[in-house]
Amino acid sequence: MLEKAWADLAAHRTRTVSQHLRELFAADTNRFQTLSARLEDLLLDYSKTAVTAETIELLLALAEAADVEAKRDAMFAGEPINTTEGRAVLHTALRNQSGKPVMVDGVDVMPEVNAVLERMSAFADGIRSGKIAAADGGRFTDVVNIGIGGSDLGPVMATLALAPYHDGPRLHYVSNVDGAHIADTLAKLDPARTLVIVASKTFTTIETMTNAATARRWIAGALGEDAVARHFAAVSTALDKVAAFGIQPDRIFGFWDWVGGRYSVWSAIGLPVMIAIGPENFRAFLAGGHAMDEHFRTAPLAQNLPVLFGLIGLWHRETCGYPARAVLPYDQRLARLPAYLQQLDMESNGKRVHKAGGAVTRPTGPLVWGEPGTNGQHAFFQLLHQGTDIVPCEFLVAAEGHEPELAHQHRLLLANCLAQSEAMMKGRTLEEAKAQLTKQGLSPEAIEQLAPHKVFPGNRPSVTIAYRKLDPFTLGRLIALYEHRVFVEAAVFDINAFDQWGVELGKELATALLPVIEGKAPAEVHDASTAGLARYLTGR
Ligand code: F6P
């Protein structure tokens, strides 16, 4: 069934590949209405991709053949769909506001989820009001979150995205094991006024543990060992390891193994965000995620935003053969969204074997990259418009900014966003280029010489996600939309999107190389390049 669905799509592509997007728009004045979908104010416009109503039918048949609905229901039902780790996948429970139970192994997890949320709220309120004070009784003005990967990227992305709602202490994030990161961060801060949150699902990640030890020395060195208890909090699933680090039980916020690191911003890993924007706004963020969950769970596939978004992604990656996708937020506060999505998408779907262990026979997840517009326009958009590779683009844009006094700048931003997707779609023909140069009064020779450089092939696909305003609820919907899109793609690939064994080998080799770098083991046991580099870098 699945192979037939793929073959039907391939045949359809062969039949339609010569149609330019310009022609598709010219032939169907309803194209935008037909090929866009909405969840309230959230709009997904995929009309600027080379699909037609027929393509969507074929893609929906693919989703059916791949059992996307049954796989989705298994996730929401708490089945152990993360097969290589034997775990359920239930980040959706963290934002479940339906009042209904969510069962894992016969136990309703909602009472525990809600209890942690309550404790986080009380702690965040205490820090924000000054009721939970520093060792000297004064207020915390700064919070440093130490974590990496999913214990960093989500909170970093959300803190910036929700800056207009930030009325709590200043937030700082340290992730890299490069000492420069923590040194530069702490250099600006007063230990007496700083709370440190150590965030690690496993509480074993070497980068986080090393930075946490550095921060501990910084606090203890300046304020004395007794101050450590007042200046540290931690978030983890490994409560015993956190206790061993010396963090007080009432400062430890837990979560569960059924929350993947890259899906954990909704859990206690979101604590720094909650401290920044307050519990009420954080709950609005969760509510946004829940609204998207309900939509994904219940909307018919043909109107289901994550399903359609996933299918368009599959169309580009599999049928059209495009190896990458660019995330282009025309929303400066989503500047860290591309980095966040790199982990969400590439750590989830960068896989080479099926769930059952056999090698995949089709490409899996694409490369994900991007930068906010308009900055990207002055950097890499040249390649997007005229390069030899086609990179499907994803534009994100709000109808309204948060700066009414700068509404004219927002209008300029909107014009640029729409101009880019229009230019990618339409392009500019040789005739149009020549006509423009003629109008500018160039000589026929100069026109002949210059015109080819001014041609834009167009026919370059993009999706636009538009929303009214980037508030906490909308950010929640956007992130959940992307999570479920990754899920839909993985369901069709038939891979496990919830493990990440590909990060292991590098970690093991780093452990083996540290003694070499420290001069305690010979470099020669490694390959000639690695040994040569080690000798160069250590001067031995
Ligand atoms: O190395 C990859 C990874 O395991 C990610 O999946 C995870 O988000 C990150 O490391 C951090 O892990 P932890 O939260 O356990 O410190």
Residues whose N, C-alpha, C, O or C-beta is under 5 A from the ligand:
A	BS01	F6P	I148 G149 G150 S151 A199 S200 K201 T202 F203 T205 T208 G261 R262 Q500 V503
